[in-house]
Amino acid sequence: MDDYGGAHILHADLDAFYASVVLLQNPALVGRPVAVGGGVVLSCTYEARAFGVRGGMPLGEAKRLCPRLIVVSGEFGAYTDYSDRVMAIFRDFTPLVEPISIDEAFLDVAGAVHLFGSPEEIARDLRRRVRSETGLPISVGVARTKHLAKVASRVAKPDGLVVVAPQSELAFLHDLSVDHLWGVGPVTTGELAEHGIATVGDIAATPFRTLARWFGPGAGGHMYALAWNRDPRRVETLRRAGSVGAQSAFARDERSPEVWHTVIAGLASRVGARLRKKGRAGRTITLRARFSDFSNATRAHTMGTPTAATTVLYRVAGHLVDDLMAEFPERGLSLLGISVSKLGRPSPLQLELPLFPDDELGGSVKELELQALDSSVDALQEKFGKEAVGAASVLLGRRRRFAEGLSAIMTRGHDAEAAADEERTR
């Protein structure tokens, strides 16, 4: 038997990821309450969390809780690059990496201990490398099961490491509040409280039949199993993504078609580059939009042959957003996203028919020219960085909007501070 008792699953979770990236790009914001997002908070610094600000919270509510809150647009484009760099570090330790979002992943390091030491030593080295090579803080949980590793990484925050030895699993788990269980949110937490259940240990001590009567056999059984750390899932790496996508949130109720199309151009560039890097292409392009009232809408277009060309993605998504907003001319947007699905290998000849009746882009020769241009841009960006070359509307629009937005935000932040200081002196 190994000397770590089978606790070889790591859950690595970047702390306040979006906000941490913004702070790396803007050191003047370090130590201040910062939120990233548009209509809702995508991420926030721990200084903002001290006021009760949380991810997923409407921005208006966040500002009421924290009048000095500095809000930075969620469309700032470095997040994917940082995520890719961190995932590459993970894979230096083990090929068994299961990303579950842009900022977290499971790792199975059982086969790596003979090279890098115990799982705890691997976790320490992993955290050190992520910090030194990217500047990002990361918390890691180490345990025998995926569920407990994820719980441990949450307990480790911010910027910490928690290792749960098999012999202390239940003692560690049962003292925690019920919302540490995967899938137990605020509503279920409130319902459990009505039954006098506050800790994971309380759930474990409740008969399964009682939980099933209260919450149904599915949800009740799920909570009961996790309360006893019964989680047979393995780290999965062979699942091929069914789609590739990206999205950007607006800092305000955005009603400018020029801004929409600039953001679409940036998203098309990011998605196209990711497809080409994976050697994939897709036939269905889906536009996701969130309106300023938090309602959502999607529109999709399926082509006869797969593509990974940035220009094609931009043209199709541009048509989709124009058609969508023609249906809802009175609304503004708080988020746009693009995803490409029905993935396959790129065809040597594509797009033999126009994408739309008024589109002049169709034709296989043109498509091959676009792919060659995209490949050249990908190579230059890989060598010199994403700000070195790209569509002018994306590069100039990104820099202008971010600079203008940050300037306005900083001004509002200083105004709020001055008002607060004046109030304290009264």
Secondary structure, DSSP 8 states (H G I E B T S, - for coil): --TTTT--EEEEEETTHHHHHHHHH-GGGTTS-EEEESSBEEEE-HHHHTTT--TT-BHHHHHHH-TT-EEE-TT-TTHHHHHHHHHHHHHHH-S-EEEEETTEEEEE-GGGHHHH-SHHHHHHHHHHHHHHHH---EEEEEESSHHHHHHHHHHH-SS-EEE--GGGHHHHHHTSBGGGSTT--HHHHHHHHHTT--BHHHHHTS-HHHHHHHH-HHHHHHHHHHHTT------------SEEEEEEEEEEEE--HHHHHHHHHHHHHHHHHHHHHHT-EEEEEEEEEEETTS-EEEEEEEEEEEE--HHHHHHHHHHHHHHHHHH-TT--EEEEEEEEEEEE---SS---S-SSTT----SHHHHHHHHHHHHHHHHHHHHH-TTTSS-HHHHHHHHHHHHHHHHHHHHHHHHHHHHHHHHHH-
